[in-house]
Amino acid sequence: MSYLHKLHASSFGPDFQWGVAIAAQQNEGAHLDDGRGLSIWDVFSRRQGKIKGGGKPYEACDFYYRYKDDLMLVKALGFSVFRFSISWSRILPEGVGRVNREGIAFYHRLIDECLLLGLTPYVTLYHWDLPQELQKQGGWTSHQMLKWFTRFVTVCVEEYGDKVKNWIVLNEPMGFTSLGYMMGMHAPGKTGIGNFFPAVHNAALCQAEGGRLIRSTVPKANIGTVFSCSEIIPFTRREEDLLAAKRADALLNRLFIEPAMGRGYPHEENFPLLDKLHLHNKAWKYTERMTFNFDFIGIQNYFPLTVKYNALIPYLHASDVKAKVRKVPHTDMGWEINADSFYRIIKRFWLYGGVKEIMITEGGAAFKDQLVNGVVDDAKRTDYFQQYLSAMLRAKKEGINIKGYFAWTLTDNFEWSEGYTARFGLVHVDFKTQLRTIKNSGYWFRDFLRGS
Ligand code: BGC
């Protein structure tokens, strides 16, 4: 299909929510200021070779001190929603126990500033930055996780619940459990099934319990949680590739939404690992506790995957055939650009049935941006947004209840294991001076939202 026709924000309807999203660890910096405790990312980033270019999230884009300026940018670009996360270590430096009033005060200032500017806050409770003190006791693998998380969520909702109505419980549990507790590529750098299984289960429990805690504390709350998703395309029509694709799909797309919907962990023929996960966690006992009736689900789709059988990959016996190898368009992360696939994955999540509302809680792309004479001409990013927003409009016009789109992200920031080498922002950041420059894609978004 062609995306060349001119897009209008008004086509999405007057109530459609346009926002930008950021995350505490990626933006705030000020990692030791005003009583903040260390997070797993502060510690993990010290390990040799874990972060590209050796980047540390200690300063990031200094959002802790520059939030007012950054919110002015959000406003100037014409967005009406600001999604951010709360740093658990800033408000509970030891993870549980003592509350750090200065940390609490920061989020009050941030929320108040959003409200003053007419920006609706969407608050993510957990965006991957566990307090290191809790990691010392096992982190997400510990059976105490639910208790710790309850404490954290309770502090947040009691403190901010009268001002904030939109809450997101977890950001991409598949992301932090697989990369952090199975592959060792993200903090805390743990590997193996022995870590992965309990981490998944504790996350699935916290996901639902978080929803219940918000519901019982915040009147009129709008409660969601966020799933990563990727359309899985078999490399060939050969039986072994088709089965490999089914396994990858169960793991990457179904593992967290199905328990939330009351279906328990997914079962897939030819994928005994999932049954082991079920058995290991005695999951049949927890079906109800893993269930929560979310008001909306956030979906985040950064790429589809083309998958083939690969005997060398433990358990999954599948691997992806990279976009570069297939010579299809891709971002600087090597992620395939495929807006039709975005359309299909939205549709697929909608067709689960029982999902009331979909929000695209993140969407964006990293490219090699160059600041030349005060201009960042990132035409590829603009093109990316045009294609993806058109695909979303197509899904919406077919009757899928999509209520909002949040661009990832406002400013270039600390991109996890990519450090400062991958730039996703609508606003360029010079990390030496913290100077912000709106990229051309940011201006495009502003004009699009204005309808000009
Ligand atoms: C995460 C973001 C991250 C983005 C790009 C998402 O999965 O929520 O924190 O920066 O992907 O990698």
Boltz pocket constraint, residues with backbone or C-beta under 6 A from the ligand:
constraints:
  - pocket:
      binder: B
      contacts: [[A, 23], [A, 26], [A, 171], [A, 172], [A, 175], [A, 228], [A, 300], [A, 302], [A, 362], [A, 408], [A, 414], [A, 415], [A, 424]]
      max_distance: 6.0
